[in-house]
Amino acid sequence: MQNLRVALIQSDIHWHEIGANLAMFEEKIWQIQNDVDLILLPEMFQTGFTMEHKGLAEPMNFNTFKWMKQMSAQKNAAICGSYIVKEEGKVFNRLLWMQPDGQFKTYDKRHLFRMANEHKHFDMGAEKLIVEWRGWKICPMVCYDLRFPVWSRNVDLAYDLLVYVANWPAVRVNAWDTLLEARAIENVSYSIGLNRVGKDGVGIGYNGHSAAYSPKGEQLAFSEKEEIIYVELSAESLQSFRKKFPAHLDADEFEIKS
């Protein structure tokens, strides 16, 4: 288990313009000069957070899927972000985890943001995803999932890093800051949250606050502006802290019902 190098692409998003966003994020990915293991893109990175999925939802193995596959291979890094996917008559806010060899995993957003009626336009996911990548176990989730600690719970240290990709509005950014730090502390893991900046097509503003936290709650990276944020996660620090402070051994047992 070596250190994990992560690039967070905190960006504005062109409203409902898939081609423009893929071109923009491709340019930003090519601006990554550091060798990295993981590249993070925001929630609904190629449309913005929208309920108007007709004409925007794509089947799997279509343009965005193939684009992520190409970007991952060219940068020799895993890439993840969410976009709108239609499958068997259903529509999902789906996070795609893509690896350089073309292997991929998916996670469908479990907690749909009812204040925007997301639950009326999208189908809910049912299964948590934990992937193994370069010696790390990583649990990627989407935006509103951050508010639900039971779903995020690190049972028996099943993961080393918890990731949230988001479109989290500036008006509620205090909750984002607080909960992202709390998820790291309570789960004895690193946590990373990637948000967007700018204003979307319905006038909602976003101010970033993308950040990374250590298992102790130390802030390792933070930004409010449009930029690529780099953070390197120490494997030795994680293992050492878990050995000295094995709080997971006293965690409550529970079962999640679908």
PyMOL commands that set and color helices and strands:
alter all, ss='L'
color gray80, all
select helices_A, chain A and resi 18-30+63-75+114-116+118-121+143-147+149-152+155-157+170-187+235-244+247-250
alter helices_A, ss='H'
color red, helices_A
select strands_A, chain A and resi 4-10+38-40+78-87+90-98+104-108+131-133+136-142+161-165+190-194+197-199+205-207+210-213+219-223+227-233
alter strands_A, ss='S'
color yellow, strands_A
deselect
rebuild
show_as cartoon
